[in-house]
Amino acid sequence: MQRLIALSLCLITPLGLAACPSWGDKQAQREIAALQHQLSQWDEAYHRNGLAMVDDEIYDQSRARLQNWQRCFPAGSQPQPDPLATAAGPVPHPIRQTGLAKLADEKAVADWIERRENLWIQPKVDGVAVTLVYRDGTLQQAISRGDGRSGQNWTANARRLPAIPPRLAEPAEVILQGELYWRLEQHVQAVHGSAGARGRVAGAMASRQLSADVAAQIGLFVWDWPNGPEAMPTRVEQLAAMGFADSQRFSLPLADLEQARHWREHWYRQPLPFASDGVVLRQGQRPPAERWQAEPHWAAAWKYPLRTAVTEVRAVDFRIGRTGRITPLLQLTPVRLDDRQIRTLSLGSLERWRTLDVRPGDQVAVVLAGHTIPRLDSVVWRSTERPALIAPDPGRYHAHSCWQPTPGCEQQFIARLVWLSGKQGLSLPGVGAGSWQALLDAGLLPDLIAWLALDAATLQQVPGIGAERAGKLAASFALARQKPLGQWLKALGMPGSISLAAEADWGALAARNVAQWQAEPGIGPTRAKHLHAFFQTPELQQLQTKLRAAAVSGF
């Protein structure tokens, strides 16, 4: 059922309304064909082998992206193959398994509710769909969803599941449609996501030998009884009496949008015994089963907020930090996750970028680590165009490079200044990256402490700095002269912190050798070498001379 939701042609998502790529016809044909091929591989693995190669959120967004590209370039698009074309199996369903239309937002949910009555709400269990057929009280068939009309014969494995009764007290034919799910203790969807639960169930049911331990981990949520009682309360009550207690426990009357919003939020953030990816809204009464269509009008899904968003890489930038570390940054087509707009993503290291080989035009999956920090989850698929990118040479940048803004050193130099004026340094009020960039652009920063000589009159001549701001900057710069030696050393980038005697000065510290540094409490061999190298840096020794001339204490 999950994958069928992606097939809805009436997706009302931001992807469906996205701007068209600025491609020529030939590139458009290549990109569309590549994405179609990728989707076909995912479909084949999922429907044939029970293997979910990507999360449903990634799949849904990728298919919506394909639909958008085909809308943008209709002339070069080939007919889109049916994603379920390879999913059909040898066993026909006695009653068609339907999919669900996906409601995009609260307005769509409100409109859907407004036009209907006798409504119910259920969690949208994240598992694999199955049809169970009982005749004369005995389980006769278990059929995988397949393409909705026919599927695979899962009867042998179904009979090994404790969640599926081998016999019912009901003598008439009973046809049940539901979701096989992986049992999870105290599972909070907002925290844990789907945890690969669906893939575990799909793999287990497709296996030739299902162990008793694995079978015990699979539960069943019956979401419909096509040939059962018409009234929903009677239906769920009788299902509970037959042993399907989840159906009654998780089927609740629904009055309005406020209730729908409440239960969606509740099931998203409170513990459940299974993974879920949204809620299902249902009319209590539905048409006769023989009239059921692929996408019913009497039921719809309202999915949870995206935990994983697929977006395009617009550019790859390389940021050089204060210590010379090179951090690749992906500039993204803006995407929203958990009410956060994400435009930029750090890859952490140059090595990781080289391993992933992310280029502009690639589609990447973004998640929030700890619900706050965006991170790259995976490269979903790669653009057929691979523009060349030249990364900075890591051999050129290190802890003792770029003390002046020479060509190629501007980034590290600015990073040094931002550290110097920040809370971990001199804590200069009102001085940040923008201030330093303006002074650098004006040619007023030939070295790291040239700003000490700038007065308000000079600062006021800098473009973008008015009289009031110039006065505040001059006051902050004057404040720096009063800072103690220890704070200045941290501002200049001394590794770690050290205990300074009252009489300590630069000269005494610079005279220490590695062994003397290591003799200090809490300083090991590695840090002793770093401290010695710091005080021996020629550029820093030149700055020390200027700081002494500026009457900064300790220099």
PyMOL commands that set and color helices and strands:
alter all, ss='L'
color gray80, all
select helices_A, chain A and resi 2-5+15-17+25-49+56-72+74-76+106-114+155-158+189-192+197-206+212-216+232-241+245-249+257-269+289-291+350-356+394-396+410-421+433-441+450-453+456-460+467-480+485-492+506-510+514-518+525-536+538-549
alter helices_A, ss='H'
color red, helices_A
select strands_A, chain A and resi 91-92+101-102+119-125+128-135+138-144+150-151+174-182+218-224+252-254+276-283+299-303+308-320+326-337+340-346+363-369+373-381
alter strands_A, ss='S'
color yellow, strands_A
deselect
rebuild
show_as cartoon
